[in-house]
Amino acid sequence: MKITPVFLCLTLTVPVLAHKDDLPDYRSQNHGIELPKAAEMLLLERIKAKKIVALRALAFEHSGGHDYLGVYAAFEIDWGFERVWHPLPFVLKKETTEKDWAKAKVYRLKEGTLRQFFGKPERDWPNELEEVKPAK
């Protein structure tokens, strides 16, 4: 059976002004596409980010009794030397029977894009991911 991943790619521009205190939330772009709130809050908590300022791509895949949500975004942070962080994409994984994305495991791609990751056979996915553990 061939797995056909679903991709949604967005290109958003976030105006960043040197004197502005608040960066806009990605929802202010009015594109109508949003992460499930529980997935967003889990991701922000794991990486210690304030908010998502740009949502670049989303991908959803269901396979082998699990749901996978791929997120490529820019985040507002206060722990780095830059205010906006553009990491490699993240993948959230939960059991299909679990409805709450807050209970998902969070991974970061070691390299590449969501399209490349979901284009590989599922048996290769664990080698492409690095788990993002809860902060202590």
A tleap script that builds the chain and sets N, CA, C and O, in Angstrom:
source leaprc.protein.ff14SB
mol = sequence {
  NMET LYS ILE THR PRO VAL PHE LEU CYS LEU
  THR LEU THR VAL PRO VAL LEU ALA HIE LYS
  ASP ASP LEU PRO ASP TYR ARG SER GLN ASN
  HIE GLY ILE GLU LEU PRO LYS ALA ALA GLU
  MET LEU LEU LEU GLU ARG ILE LYS ALA LYS
  LYS ILE VAL ALA LEU ARG ALA LEU ALA PHE
  GLU HIE SER GLY GLY HIE ASP TYR LEU GLY
  VAL TYR ALA ALA PHE GLU ILE ASP TRP GLY
  PHE GLU ARG VAL TRP HIE PRO LEU PRO PHE
  VAL LEU LYS LYS GLU THR THR GLU LYS ASP
  TRP ALA LYS ALA LYS VAL TYR ARG LEU LYS
  GLU GLY THR LEU ARG GLN PHE PHE GLY LYS
  PRO GLU ARG ASP TRP PRO ASN GLU LEU GLU
  GLU VAL LYS PRO ALA CLYS
}
set mol.1.N position { 0.838 -1.169 0.000 }
set mol.1.CA position { 0.000 0.000 0.000 }
set mol.1.C position { 0.885 1.234 0.000 }
set mol.1.O position { 1.770 1.356 0.847 }
set mol.2.N position { 0.668 2.130 -0.911 }
set mol.2.CA position { 1.451 3.367 -0.998 }
set mol.2.C position { 0.824 4.428 -0.116 }
set mol.2.O position { -0.382 4.672 -0.168 }
set mol.3.N position { 1.659 5.052 0.692 }
set mol.3.CA position { 1.198 6.131 1.565 }
set mol.3.C position { 1.305 7.439 0.799 }
set mol.3.O position { 2.359 7.768 0.256 }
set mol.4.N position { 0.216 8.175 0.759 }
set mol.4.CA position { 0.217 9.468 0.080 }
set mol.4.C position { 0.066 10.565 1.126 }
set mol.4.O position { -1.036 10.798 1.624 }
set mol.5.N position { 1.155 11.237 1.462 }
set mol.5.CA position { 1.053 12.292 2.475 }
set mol.5.C position { 0.314 13.516 1.946 }
set mol.5.O position { 0.316 13.797 0.747 }
set mol.6.N position { -0.304 14.220 2.852 }
set mol.6.CA position { -1.023 15.448 2.525 }
set mol.6.C position { -0.151 16.620 2.983 }
set mol.6.O position { 0.263 16.669 4.141 }
set mol.7.N position { 0.123 17.545 2.093 }
set mol.7.CA position { 0.964 18.694 2.419 }
set mol.7.C position { 0.207 19.983 2.198 }
set mol.7.O position { -0.565 20.124 1.250 }
set mol.8.N position { 0.442 20.899 3.078 }
set mol.8.CA position { -0.094 22.237 2.936 }
set mol.8.C position { 1.066 23.184 3.157 }
set mol.8.O position { 1.571 23.294 4.274 }
set mol.9.N position { 1.488 23.859 2.130 }
set mol.9.CA position { 2.615 24.775 2.236 }
set mol.9.C position { 2.104 26.208 2.185 }
set mol.9.O position { 1.255 26.564 1.367 }
set mol.10.N position { 2.639 26.999 3.071 }
set mol.10.CA position { 2.243 28.391 3.170 }
set mol.10.C position { 3.485 29.257 3.098 }
set mol.10.O position { 4.543 28.884 3.605 }
set mol.11.N position { 3.358 30.376 2.484 }
set mol.11.CA position { 4.433 31.346 2.492 }
set mol.11.C position { 3.878 32.612 3.120 }
set mol.11.O position { 2.997 33.272 2.569 }
set mol.12.N position { 4.416 32.929 4.279 }
set mol.12.CA position { 3.941 34.079 5.017 }
set mol.12.C position { 5.105 35.024 5.267 }
set mol.12.O position { 6.231 34.591 5.510 }
set mol.13.N position { 4.827 36.291 5.206 }
set mol.13.CA position { 5.836 37.294 5.504 }
set mol.13.C position { 5.495 37.912 6.839 }
set mol.13.O position { 4.363 38.335 7.071 }
set mol.14.N position { 6.479 37.963 7.714 }
set mol.14.CA position { 6.272 38.555 9.019 }
set mol.14.C position { 7.089 39.827 9.097 }
set mol.14.O position { 8.319 39.776 9.084 }
set mol.15.N position { 6.423 40.969 9.177 }
set mol.15.CA position { 7.177 42.211 9.296 }
set mol.15.C position { 7.799 42.302 10.685 }
set mol.15.O position { 7.090 42.233 11.688 }
set mol.16.N position { 9.093 42.454 10.746 }
set mol.16.CA position { 9.793 42.571 12.015 }
set mol.16.C position { 10.436 43.947 12.064 }
set mol.16.O position { 11.341 44.253 11.286 }
set mol.17.N position { 9.962 44.765 12.978 }
set mol.17.CA position { 10.491 46.104 13.139 }
set mol.17.C position { 11.382 46.139 14.367 }
set mol.17.O position { 11.030 45.583 15.407 }
set mol.18.N position { 12.522 46.781 14.255 }
set mol.18.CA position { 13.490 46.813 15.344 }
set mol.18.C position { 12.920 47.427 16.612 }
set mol.18.O position { 13.324 47.048 17.712 }
set mol.19.N position { 11.989 48.370 16.483 }
set mol.19.CA position { 11.482 49.066 17.647 }
set mol.19.C position { 10.160 48.514 18.156 }
set mol.19.O position { 9.659 48.967 19.185 }
set mol.20.N position { 9.605 47.575 17.476 }
set mol.20.CA position { 8.315 47.033 17.881 }
set mol.20.C position { 8.518 45.990 18.987 }
set mol.20.O position { 9.391 45.129 18.876 }
set mol.21.N position { 7.724 46.069 20.037 }
set mol.21.CA position { 7.853 45.152 21.164 }
set mol.21.C position { 7.203 43.803 20.905 }
set mol.21.O position { 7.709 42.773 21.350 }
set mol.22.N position { 6.082 43.802 20.187 }
set mol.22.CA position { 5.334 42.575 19.983 }
set mol.22.C position { 5.386 42.129 18.526 }
set mol.22.O position { 5.036 42.893 17.626 }
set mol.23.N position { 5.819 40.899 18.297 }
set mol.23.CA position { 5.755 40.328 16.951 }
set mol.23.C position { 4.345 39.786 16.741 }
set mol.23.O position { 3.724 39.314 17.694 }
set mol.24.N position { 3.834 39.842 15.527 }
set mol.24.CA position { 2.478 39.332 15.286 }
set mol.24.C position { 2.437 37.809 15.398 }
set mol.24.O position { 3.413 37.127 15.088 }
set mol.25.N position { 1.318 37.298 15.836 }
set mol.25.CA position { 1.058 35.872 15.859 }
set mol.25.C position { 0.780 35.429 14.422 }
set mol.25.O position { 0.299 36.225 13.615 }
set mol.26.N position { 1.072 34.185 14.099 }
set mol.26.CA position { 0.852 33.728 12.722 }
set mol.26.C position { -0.605 33.823 12.305 }
set mol.26.O position { -0.888 33.939 11.113 }
set mol.27.N position { -1.532 33.778 13.243 }
set mol.27.CA position { -2.956 33.868 12.913 }
set mol.27.C position { -3.341 35.236 12.359 }
set mol.27.O position { -4.338 35.363 11.649 }
set mol.28.N position { -2.551 36.258 12.683 }
set mol.28.CA position { -2.860 37.602 12.196 }
set mol.28.C position { -2.686 37.723 10.684 }
set mol.28.O position { -3.111 38.710 10.083 }
set mol.29.N position { -2.065 36.723 10.076 }
set mol.29.CA position { -1.871 36.729 8.627 }
set mol.29.C position { -3.178 36.437 7.892 }
set mol.29.O position { -3.270 36.628 6.679 }
set mol.30.N position { -4.208 35.965 8.646 }
set mol.30.CA position { -5.539 35.720 8.111 }
set mol.30.C position { -5.545 34.746 6.935 }
set mol.30.O position { -6.230 34.973 5.938 }
set mol.31.N position { -4.782 33.663 7.058 }
set mol.31.CA position { -4.760 32.653 5.995 }
set mol.31.C position { -5.728 31.509 6.258 }
set mol.31.O position { -5.951 30.674 5.382 }
set mol.32.N position { -6.308 31.460 7.459 }
set mol.32.CA position { -7.343 30.475 7.746 }
set mol.32.C position { -6.843 29.099 8.132 }
set mol.32.O position { -7.657 28.243 8.479 }
set mol.33.N position { -5.553 28.844 8.088 }
set mol.33.CA position { -5.005 27.543 8.450 }
set mol.33.C position { -4.383 27.663 9.835 }
set mol.33.O position { -3.551 28.538 10.075 }
set mol.34.N position { -4.788 26.782 10.742 }
set mol.34.CA position { -4.264 26.825 12.099 }
set mol.34.C position { -3.894 25.428 12.568 }
set mol.34.O position { -4.479 24.431 12.144 }
set mol.35.N position { -2.917 25.383 13.447 }
set mol.35.CA position { -2.586 24.148 14.139 }
set mol.35.C position { -3.666 23.856 15.162 }
set mol.35.O position { -4.308 24.784 15.654 }
set mol.36.N position { -3.886 22.584 15.496 }
set mol.36.CA position { -4.740 22.323 16.654 }
set mol.36.C position { -4.115 23.025 17.869 }
set mol.36.O position { -2.901 22.960 18.063 }
set mol.37.N position { -4.926 23.683 18.670 }
set mol.37.CA position { -4.415 24.483 19.796 }
set mol.37.C position { -3.555 23.645 20.743 }
set mol.37.O position { -2.520 24.118 21.211 }
set mol.38.N position { -3.965 22.422 21.028 }
set mol.38.CA position { -3.197 21.565 21.936 }
set mol.38.C position { -1.816 21.243 21.359 }
set mol.38.O position { -0.833 21.192 22.097 }
set mol.39.N position { -1.739 21.027 20.045 }
set mol.39.CA position { -0.443 20.749 19.404 }
set mol.39.C position { 0.444 21.986 19.462 }
set mol.39.O position { 1.642 21.886 19.724 }
set mol.40.N position { -0.142 23.143 19.219 }
set mol.40.CA position { 0.624 24.386 19.277 }
set mol.40.C position { 1.190 24.623 20.672 }
set mol.40.O position { 2.370 24.944 20.818 }
set mol.41.N position { 0.357 24.466 21.696 }
set mol.41.CA position { 0.806 24.703 23.070 }
set mol.41.C position { 1.888 23.704 23.482 }
set mol.41.O position { 2.844 24.078 24.162 }
set mol.42.N position { 1.749 22.446 23.081 }
set mol.42.CA position { 2.767 21.437 23.382 }
set mol.42.C position { 4.091 21.801 22.732 }
set mol.42.O position { 5.139 21.734 23.375 }
set mol.43.N position { 4.051 22.178 21.485 }
set mol.43.CA position { 5.268 22.540 20.757 }
set mol.43.C position { 5.940 23.767 21.376 }
set mol.43.O position { 7.156 23.778 21.564 }
set mol.44.N position { 5.166 24.783 21.686 }
set mol.44.CA position { 5.731 25.988 22.303 }
set mol.44.C position { 6.371 25.672 23.653 }
set mol.44.O position { 7.440 26.191 23.977 }
set mol.45.N position { 5.718 24.828 24.431 }
set mol.45.CA position { 6.255 24.455 25.749 }
set mol.45.C position { 7.564 23.680 25.602 }
set mol.45.O position { 8.515 23.921 26.345 }
set mol.46.N position { 7.614 22.757 24.655 }
set mol.46.CA position { 8.809 21.927 24.482 }
set mol.46.C position { 10.028 22.721 24.062 }
set mol.46.O position { 11.141 22.428 24.500 }
set mol.47.N position { 9.832 23.725 23.217 }
set mol.47.CA position { 10.994 24.461 22.703 }
set mol.47.C position { 11.178 25.812 23.385 }
set mol.47.O position { 12.038 26.604 23.000 }
set mol.48.N position { 10.357 26.060 24.401 }
set mol.48.CA position { 10.470 27.311 25.175 }
set mol.48.C position { 10.304 28.540 24.293 }
set mol.48.O position { 11.078 29.492 24.396 }
set mol.49.N position { 9.298 28.519 23.428 }
set mol.49.CA position { 9.014 29.655 22.551 }
set mol.49.C position { 7.793 30.405 23.063 }
set mol.49.O position { 6.932 29.836 23.733 }
set mol.50.N position { 7.735 31.695 22.736 }
set mol.50.CA position { 6.594 32.512 23.146 }
set mol.50.C position { 5.383 32.266 22.251 }
set mol.50.O position { 4.260 32.111 22.729 }
set mol.51.N position { 5.635 32.233 20.942 }
set mol.51.CA position { 4.541 32.027 19.997 }
set mol.51.C position { 5.099 31.702 18.619 }
set mol.51.O position { 6.293 31.846 18.356 }
set mol.52.N position { 4.210 31.265 17.764 }
set mol.52.CA position { 4.546 31.028 16.358 }
set mol.52.C position { 4.287 32.333 15.625 }
set mol.52.O position { 3.186 32.881 15.684 }
set mol.53.N position { 5.306 32.829 14.931 }
set mol.53.CA position { 5.124 34.086 14.197 }
set mol.53.C position { 4.934 33.853 12.700 }
set mol.53.O position { 4.447 34.738 11.997 }
set mol.54.N position { 5.307 32.685 12.208 }
set mol.54.CA position { 5.071 32.350 10.799 }
set mol.54.C position { 4.925 30.845 10.673 }
set mol.54.O position { 5.764 30.091 11.166 }
set mol.55.N position { 3.883 30.416 10.026 }
set mol.55.CA position { 3.639 29.007 9.766 }
set mol.55.C position { 3.969 28.761 8.299 }
set mol.55.O position { 3.255 29.228 7.412 }
set mol.56.N position { 5.039 28.034 8.048 }
set mol.56.CA position { 5.527 27.846 6.683 }
set mol.56.C position { 4.907 26.635 5.982 }
set mol.56.O position { 4.593 26.694 4.794 }
set mol.57.N position { 4.732 25.530 6.729 }
set mol.57.CA position { 4.160 24.328 6.116 }
set mol.57.C position { 3.575 23.431 7.193 }
set mol.57.O position { 4.082 23.363 8.313 }
set mol.58.N position { 2.505 22.747 6.836 }
set mol.58.CA position { 1.893 21.721 7.668 }
set mol.58.C position { 1.777 20.460 6.839 }
set mol.58.O position { 1.546 20.521 5.631 }
set mol.59.N position { 1.937 19.318 7.485 }
set mol.59.CA position { 1.720 18.041 6.808 }
set mol.59.C position { 1.058 17.103 7.803 }
set mol.59.O position { 1.456 17.051 8.966 }
set mol.60.N position { 0.059 16.369 7.359 }
set mol.60.CA position { -0.612 15.393 8.210 }
set mol.60.C position { -0.541 14.034 7.541 }
set mol.60.O position { -0.765 13.906 6.337 }
set mol.61.N position { -0.227 13.028 8.332 }
set mol.61.CA position { -0.163 11.661 7.813 }
set mol.61.C position { -0.728 10.722 8.866 }
set mol.61.O position { -0.488 10.888 10.062 }
set mol.62.N position { -1.482 9.734 8.402 }
set mol.62.CA position { -1.975 8.675 9.275 }
set mol.62.C position { -1.374 7.375 8.771 }
set mol.62.O position { -1.528 7.022 7.602 }
set mol.63.N position { -0.684 6.661 9.664 }
set mol.63.CA position { -0.065 5.407 9.250 }
set mol.63.C position { 0.225 4.536 10.463 }
set mol.63.O position { 0.676 5.021 11.501 }
set mol.64.N position { -0.040 3.253 10.318 }
set mol.64.CA position { 0.316 2.285 11.350 }
set mol.64.C position { -0.273 2.564 12.719 }
set mol.64.O position { 0.389 2.318 13.727 }
set mol.65.N position { -1.482 3.065 12.787 }
set mol.65.CA position { -2.116 3.330 14.069 }
set mol.65.C position { -1.679 4.620 14.738 }
set mol.65.O position { -2.003 4.867 15.900 }
set mol.66.N position { -0.939 5.445 14.000 }
set mol.66.CA position { -0.474 6.726 14.535 }
set mol.66.C position { -0.863 7.867 13.602 }
set mol.66.O position { -1.008 7.688 12.393 }
set mol.67.N position { -1.028 9.050 14.203 }
set mol.67.CA position { -1.211 10.288 13.450 }
set mol.67.C position { 0.067 11.087 13.582 }
set mol.67.O position { 0.649 11.174 14.664 }
set mol.68.N position { 0.502 11.670 12.477 }
set mol.68.CA position { 1.714 12.480 12.442 }
set mol.68.C position { 1.336 13.873 11.944 }
set mol.68.O position { 0.633 14.018 10.944 }
set mol.69.N position { 1.810 14.886 12.650 }
set mol.69.CA position { 1.574 16.258 12.257 }
set mol.69.C position { 2.931 16.936 12.094 }
set mol.69.O position { 3.659 17.134 13.067 }
set mol.70.N position { 3.259 17.289 10.856 }
set mol.70.CA position { 4.517 17.969 10.572 }
set mol.70.C position { 4.310 19.476 10.588 }
set mol.70.O position { 3.349 19.981 10.008 }
set mol.71.N position { 5.213 20.197 11.255 }
set mol.71.CA position { 5.093 21.647 11.415 }
set mol.71.C position { 6.423 22.305 11.074 }
set mol.71.O position { 7.450 22.013 11.687 }
set mol.72.N position { 6.392 23.193 10.091 }
set mol.72.CA position { 7.562 24.001 9.768 }
set mol.72.C position { 7.163 25.447 10.012 }
set mol.72.O position { 6.280 25.980 9.339 }
set mol.73.N position { 7.826 26.084 10.991 }
set mol.73.CA position { 7.391 27.408 11.429 }
set mol.73.C position { 8.568 28.227 11.933 }
set mol.73.O position { 9.670 27.715 12.128 }
set mol.74.N position { 8.307 29.506 12.138 }
set mol.74.CA position { 9.253 30.412 12.788 }
set mol.74.C position { 8.650 30.776 14.140 }
set mol.74.O position { 7.445 30.999 14.253 }
set mol.75.N position { 9.493 30.832 15.158 }
set mol.75.CA position { 9.043 31.031 16.530 }
set mol.75.C position { 9.677 32.265 17.152 }
set mol.75.O position { 10.842 32.575 16.900 }
set mol.76.N position { 8.897 32.963 17.968 }
set mol.76.CA position { 9.462 34.048 18.768 }
set mol.76.C position { 10.031 33.428 20.038 }
set mol.76.O position { 9.348 32.685 20.742 }
set mol.77.N position { 11.296 33.745 20.320 }
set mol.77.CA position { 11.980 33.196 21.491 }
set mol.77.C position { 12.635 34.328 22.278 }
set mol.77.O position { 12.803 35.437 21.771 }
set mol.78.N position { 13.001 34.032 23.517 }
set mol.78.CA position { 13.751 35.007 24.304 }
set mol.78.C position { 15.026 34.402 24.878 }
set mol.78.O position { 15.676 35.014 25.726 }
set mol.79.N position { 15.387 33.206 24.421 }
set mol.79.CA position { 16.563 32.529 24.952 }
set mol.79.C position { 17.741 32.495 23.973 }
set mol.79.O position { 18.785 31.933 24.304 }
set mol.80.N position { 17.606 33.062 22.813 }
set mol.80.CA position { 18.688 33.053 21.821 }
set mol.80.C position { 19.173 34.464 21.533 }
set mol.80.O position { 18.653 35.440 22.074 }
set mol.81.N position { 20.170 34.552 20.680 }
set mol.81.CA position { 20.687 35.872 20.334 }
set mol.81.C position { 19.813 36.567 19.298 }
set mol.81.O position { 19.954 37.773 19.092 }
set mol.82.N position { 18.920 35.843 18.647 }
set mol.82.CA position { 17.954 36.435 17.730 }
set mol.82.C position { 16.556 36.267 18.311 }
set mol.82.O position { 16.306 35.352 19.095 }
set mol.83.N position { 15.678 37.127 17.932 }
set mol.83.CA position { 14.316 37.108 18.455 }
set mol.83.C position { 13.426 36.072 17.759 }
set mol.83.O position { 12.497 35.537 18.364 }
set mol.84.N position { 13.716 35.798 16.497 }
set mol.84.CA position { 12.932 34.821 15.735 }
set mol.84.C position { 13.831 33.646 15.367 }
set mol.84.O position { 14.921 33.824 14.823 }
set mol.85.N position { 13.353 32.447 15.674 }
set mol.85.CA position { 14.108 31.214 15.436 }
set mol.85.C position { 13.441 30.436 14.314 }
set mol.85.O position { 12.226 30.240 14.318 }
set mol.86.N position { 14.246 29.995 13.352 }
set mol.86.CA position { 13.768 29.229 12.191 }
set mol.86.C position { 14.400 27.834 12.220 }
set mol.86.O position { 15.350 27.582 11.479 }
set mol.87.N position { 13.896 26.926 13.055 }
set mol.87.CA position { 14.497 25.594 13.156 }
set mol.87.C position { 14.070 24.676 12.010 }
set mol.87.O position { 13.218 25.027 11.193 }
set mol.88.N position { 14.682 23.492 11.973 }
set mol.88.CA position { 14.203 22.446 11.076 }
set mol.88.C position { 12.783 22.074 11.496 }
set mol.88.O position { 12.388 22.360 12.627 }
set mol.89.N position { 12.009 21.445 10.616 }
set mol.89.CA position { 10.619 21.110 10.948 }
set mol.89.C position { 10.497 20.154 12.139 }
set mol.89.O position { 11.415 19.399 12.459 }
set mol.90.N position { 9.337 20.217 12.775 }
set mol.90.CA position { 8.987 19.324 13.877 }
set mol.90.C position { 7.917 18.353 13.406 }
set mol.90.O position { 7.146 18.654 12.494 }
set mol.91.N position { 7.878 17.178 14.040 }
set mol.91.CA position { 6.839 16.187 13.771 }
set mol.91.C position { 6.262 15.760 15.115 }
set mol.91.O position { 6.998 15.329 16.002 }
set mol.92.N position { 4.943 15.881 15.266 }
set mol.92.CA position { 4.248 15.402 16.449 }
set mol.92.C position { 3.620 14.067 16.100 }
set mol.92.O position { 3.049 13.904 15.021 }
set mol.93.N position { 3.725 13.108 17.016 }
set mol.93.CA position { 3.219 11.749 16.769 }
set mol.93.C position { 2.356 11.323 17.947 }
set mol.93.O position { 2.773 11.404 19.102 }
set mol.94.N position { 1.139 10.866 17.634 }
set mol.94.CA position { 0.247 10.361 18.675 }
set mol.94.C position { -0.483 9.127 18.163 }
set mol.94.O position { -0.566 8.889 16.958 }
set mol.95.N position { -1.005 8.353 19.097 }
set mol.95.CA position { -1.842 7.216 18.739 }
set mol.95.C position { -3.114 7.744 18.068 }
set mol.95.O position { -3.644 8.777 18.479 }
set mol.96.N position { -3.595 7.064 17.066 }
set mol.96.CA position { -4.812 7.485 16.373 }
set mol.96.C position { -6.010 7.510 17.313 }
set mol.96.O position { -6.895 8.353 17.174 }
set mol.97.N position { -6.038 6.594 18.264 }
set mol.97.CA position { -7.157 6.533 19.208 }
set mol.97.C position { -7.128 7.689 20.206 }
set mol.97.O position { -8.147 7.990 20.828 }
set mol.98.N position { -5.987 8.333 20.365 }
set mol.98.CA position { -5.856 9.486 21.273 }
set mol.98.C position { -6.272 10.741 20.510 }
set mol.98.O position { -5.685 11.065 19.477 }
set mol.99.N position { -7.265 11.435 21.007 }
set mol.99.CA position { -7.770 12.628 20.316 }
set mol.99.C position { -7.008 13.898 20.687 }
set mol.99.O position { -7.057 14.883 19.950 }
set mol.100.N position { -6.304 13.889 21.821 }
set mol.100.CA position { -5.639 15.080 22.343 }
set mol.100.C position { -4.196 15.173 21.859 }
set mol.100.O position { -3.364 14.344 22.228 }
set mol.101.N position { -3.893 16.178 21.034 }
set mol.101.CA position { -2.527 16.378 20.530 }
set mol.101.C position { -1.556 16.735 21.646 }
set mol.101.O position { -0.345 16.617 21.457 }
set mol.102.N position { -2.049 17.167 22.803 }
set mol.102.CA position { -1.172 17.497 23.932 }
set mol.102.C position { -0.444 16.262 24.451 }
set mol.102.O position { 0.557 16.384 25.157 }
set mol.103.N position { -0.934 15.085 24.112 }
set mol.103.CA position { -0.309 13.833 24.556 }
set mol.103.C position { 0.643 13.249 23.516 }
set mol.103.O position { 1.115 12.122 23.662 }
set mol.104.N position { 0.916 14.011 22.483 }
set mol.104.CA position { 1.810 13.543 21.408 }
set mol.104.C position { 3.265 13.621 21.838 }
set mol.104.O position { 3.620 14.369 22.749 }
set mol.105.N position { 4.097 12.838 21.171 }
set mol.105.CA position { 5.544 12.968 21.312 }
set mol.105.C position { 5.999 13.996 20.280 }
set mol.105.O position { 5.436 14.089 19.189 }
set mol.106.N position { 7.015 14.757 20.635 }
set mol.106.CA position { 7.512 15.818 19.751 }
set mol.106.C position { 8.896 15.423 19.251 }
set mol.106.O position { 9.774 15.055 20.032 }
set mol.107.N position { 9.074 15.507 17.941 }
set mol.107.CA position { 10.350 15.196 17.306 }
set mol.107.C position { 10.767 16.361 16.408 }
set mol.107.O position { 9.938 17.161 15.972 }
set mol.108.N position { 12.052 16.434 16.150 }
set mol.108.CA position { 12.567 17.398 15.179 }
set mol.108.C position { 13.253 16.586 14.083 }
set mol.108.O position { 13.930 15.596 14.362 }
set mol.109.N position { 13.073 17.016 12.835 }
set mol.109.CA position { 13.774 16.363 11.740 }
set mol.109.C position { 15.272 16.601 11.894 }
set mol.109.O position { 15.696 17.700 12.251 }
set mol.110.N position { 16.062 15.586 11.630 }
set mol.110.CA position { 17.516 15.748 11.682 }
set mol.110.C position { 18.016 16.563 10.494 }
set mol.110.O position { 19.005 17.289 10.594 }
set mol.111.N position { 17.312 16.430 9.363 }
set mol.111.CA position { 17.651 17.196 8.163 }
set mol.111.C position { 16.485 17.126 7.186 }
set mol.111.O position { 15.599 16.281 7.314 }
set mol.112.N position { 16.500 18.022 6.216 }
set mol.112.CA position { 15.523 17.967 5.140 }
set mol.112.C position { 14.210 18.673 5.444 }
set mol.112.O position { 14.068 19.394 6.431 }
set mol.113.N position { 13.259 18.433 4.550 }
set mol.113.CA position { 11.950 19.079 4.609 }
set mol.113.C position { 10.873 18.063 4.980 }
set mol.113.O position { 11.114 16.855 4.982 }
set mol.114.N position { 9.697 18.565 5.291 }
set mol.114.CA position { 8.571 17.672 5.577 }
set mol.114.C position { 8.226 16.821 4.360 }
set mol.114.O position { 7.917 15.637 4.493 }
set mol.115.N position { 8.278 17.413 3.193 }
set mol.115.CA position { 7.979 16.667 1.960 }
set mol.115.C position { 8.958 15.502 1.783 }
set mol.115.O position { 8.549 14.396 1.427 }
set mol.116.N position { 10.236 15.747 2.027 }
set mol.116.CA position { 11.236 14.675 1.915 }
set mol.116.C position { 10.999 13.603 2.976 }
set mol.116.O position { 11.072 12.408 2.688 }
set mol.117.N position { 10.717 14.035 4.197 }
set mol.117.CA position { 10.497 13.088 5.290 }
set mol.117.C position { 9.304 12.182 5.013 }
set mol.117.O position { 9.433 10.958 5.055 }
set mol.118.N position { 8.139 12.775 4.728 }
set mol.118.CA position { 6.941 11.971 4.510 }
set mol.118.C position { 6.974 11.221 3.182 }
set mol.118.O position { 6.164 10.321 2.965 }
set mol.119.N position { 7.888 11.574 2.302 }
set mol.119.CA position { 8.049 10.852 1.045 }
set mol.119.C position { 8.827 9.552 1.187 }
set mol.119.O position { 8.837 8.726 0.274 }
set mol.120.N position { 9.478 9.371 2.331 }
set mol.120.CA position { 10.251 8.141 2.582 }
set mol.120.C position { 9.337 7.059 3.143 }
set mol.120.O position { 8.270 7.360 3.676 }
set mol.121.N position { 9.752 5.802 3.024 }
set mol.121.CA position { 8.963 4.720 3.628 }
set mol.121.C position { 8.885 4.908 5.145 }
set mol.121.O position { 9.842 5.365 5.770 }
set mol.122.N position { 7.752 4.558 5.724 }
set mol.122.CA position { 7.552 4.745 7.159 }
set mol.122.C position { 8.613 4.029 7.991 }
set mol.122.O position { 8.960 4.502 9.073 }
set mol.123.N position { 9.124 2.925 7.522 }
set mol.123.CA position { 10.144 2.192 8.286 }
set mol.123.C position { 11.426 3.013 8.470 }
set mol.123.O position { 12.213 2.732 9.373 }
set mol.124.N position { 11.640 4.028 7.617 }
set mol.124.CA position { 12.822 4.880 7.726 }
set mol.124.C position { 12.608 6.089 8.638 }
set mol.124.O position { 13.574 6.752 9.015 }
set mol.125.N position { 11.366 6.383 8.995 }
set mol.125.CA position { 11.067 7.591 9.760 }
set mol.125.C position { 11.804 7.683 11.096 }
set mol.125.O position { 12.316 8.755 11.421 }
set mol.126.N position { 11.880 6.597 11.891 }
set mol.126.CA position { 12.569 6.733 13.193 }
set mol.126.C position { 14.027 7.201 13.065 }
set mol.126.O position { 14.529 7.891 13.952 }
set mol.127.N position { 14.703 6.839 11.986 }
set mol.127.CA position { 16.099 7.246 11.792 }
set mol.127.C position { 16.228 8.717 11.413 }
set mol.127.O position { 17.313 9.290 11.505 }
set mol.128.N position { 15.134 9.324 10.991 }
set mol.128.CA position { 15.149 10.713 10.527 }
set mol.128.C position { 14.745 11.698 11.623 }
set mol.128.O position { 14.812 12.912 11.431 }
set mol.129.N position { 14.323 11.163 12.781 }
set mol.129.CA position { 13.774 12.003 13.835 }
set mol.129.C position { 14.642 12.004 15.091 }
set mol.129.O position { 15.330 11.033 15.404 }
set mol.130.N position { 14.583 13.117 15.787 }
set mol.130.CA position { 15.274 13.287 17.072 }
set mol.130.C position { 14.216 13.775 18.058 }
set mol.130.O position { 13.601 14.819 17.838 }
set mol.131.N position { 13.998 13.033 19.141 }
set mol.131.CA position { 12.948 13.419 20.084 }
set mol.131.C position { 13.313 14.682 20.841 }
set mol.131.O position { 14.451 14.867 21.272 }
set mol.132.N position { 12.313 15.551 20.992 }
set mol.132.CA position { 12.473 16.779 21.780 }
set mol.132.C position { 11.868 16.486 23.142 }
set mol.132.O position { 10.647 16.431 23.294 }
set mol.133.N position { 12.724 16.303 24.120 }
set mol.133.CA position { 12.291 15.934 25.478 }
set mol.133.C position { 11.748 17.147 26.219 }
set mol.133.O position { 12.121 18.279 25.910 }
set mol.134.N position { 10.871 16.925 27.195 }
set mol.134.CA position { 10.399 18.042 28.015 }
set mol.134.C position { 11.568 18.701 28.748 }
set mol.134.O position { 12.492 18.024 29.199 }
set mol.135.N position { 11.516 20.000 28.857 }
set mol.135.CA position { 12.571 20.723 29.574 }
set mol.135.C position { 12.474 20.423 31.064 }
set mol.135.O position { 11.385 20.218 31.600 }
set mol.136.N position { 13.613 20.402 31.712 }
set mol.136.CA position { 13.632 20.113 33.159 }
set mol.136.C position { 13.595 21.366 33.963 }
set mol.136.O position { 13.605 21.311 35.192 }
savepdb mol mol.pdb
quit
